[in-house]
Amino acid sequence: MGAVLDDLARHWPLYAAMPFIAALIGYVTKRVAIEMMFRPLEFVGVRPVFGWQGVVPKHGGRMAAVATELLTANLLDVKEIFARIDPVIITRELEQPLLRAVDDIARDVLEKHQPRLWEAMPTLAQDLLIKQVQAGTPRLVRDFLDEIREHLDDVLDVQHMTVERLTRDKALLVRLIRETSRPEMAFIARMGIYFGFGLGLVQTVVWALTREPWVLPIFGGCIGLFTDWLAIKLIFVPREPVRVGRVIFQGKFQRRRAEVARQYGELIANEVLTVPNLLDAILRGPKSDRLVALVERLVAHAIDERASVAKPMLALAVGGRQLREIKHAAAEKALVQLPSTARHAEGYLTEAMDVAKMVEQRMLALTPIEFEGLLRPAFRQDEWKLIAVGGVIGFVVGELQVLLMLG
């Protein structure tokens, strides 16, 4: 015992530093593990072994599929979202852009397909014809919305859109997970400090009694391994609140359900299910051909309705085949102009659909296991690698401590 006390007296600064070094090991290994989850976005190193890619971007496709499954199965009702759009309000919001678009479409189509007839018409007659077509625009908008609502599953594949968006934009997927779990990541790092300091006290006593060189690296490795594993577990468990005396224990992620639901809803509404993204999915998604057919039918019907009085004479002057070409060209141009026209009502559409509120409310209704599924896949995949890295870093730092103590 005298030798132990003598060694403590001679090397007390090093002994005093050991718990703090252990706390530092705990913190550093956690920060490294966290960053390895998200960075780098692309593989860095020499494939296939020597290098690293962040766990989330590396498994982006699978994680995007998991997130999308949760989103489409539990958090969203796309039909309900589109049902919130009021045809009267959307027509009012788009009145001037629609009139300009119809004017542009009509003039362009007639000039290309019937240049002689169009040029032969007096300017007043041209303007009257355009106004006649414009008069049917509100009805066309209402019919378009009704058709979209009725055949939404035929023209929009939300699951495909979301998976493609999250897979293509790895930074967005990382942001979606990282922003909703930022407090959990900070919690992991803090737990590394506390657990590391506690284990460091034990490490100090064992070293003083044994002076065994393997004590420090083994303890360092254990600190890295155990604190990584425990911190990740404490994020999710216990799922339900557990009271121990006056203290209530619950996984940190579960405790933050209301905050996470709000953040996740806002991210989905602002980054994924935006009006431009939905329009792009409808116009260019795997079901876009069905939308083209729908618009062609509506435009053809609108032209027939507007020209009902003069239809026999119009068909005689233009020809049945050319009239069909005019309808087809008008539908194609309407589809091209749809995104730029709809942009004028983006504010109303975003507010009316209120995707963020729907996602938030439905997330609050999830079971604890379903809610855990929002974040858990990000940790589960390659989790052992993150914990192992913590152990290796802890072992190396422990070995450096030995060199310092015996130097």
Secondary structure, 3 states (H helix, E strand, C coil): CHHHHHHHHHCHHHHHHHHHHHHHHHHHHHHHHHHHHHCCCCCEEECCCEEECCHHHHCHHHHHHHHHHHHHHHHCCHHHHHHCCCHHHHHHHCHHHHHHHHHHHHHHHHHHHCHHHHHHCCHHHHHHHHHHHHHCHHHHHHHHHHHHHHCHHHHCCHHHHHHHHHHHCHHHHHHHHHHHCHHHHHHHHHHHHHHHHHHHHHHHHHHHHHCCCCHHHHHHHHHHHHHHHHHHHHHHCCCCCEEECCEEECCHHHHCHHHHHHHHHHHHHHHHCCHHHHHHHHHHCCCHHHHHHHHHHHHHHHHHHHCCCCHHHHHHHHCHHHHHHHHHHHHHHHHHHHHHHHHHHHHHHHHHHCHHHHHHHHHHCCCHHHHHCCCHHHHHCCHHHHHHHHHHHHHHHHHHHHHHHHC
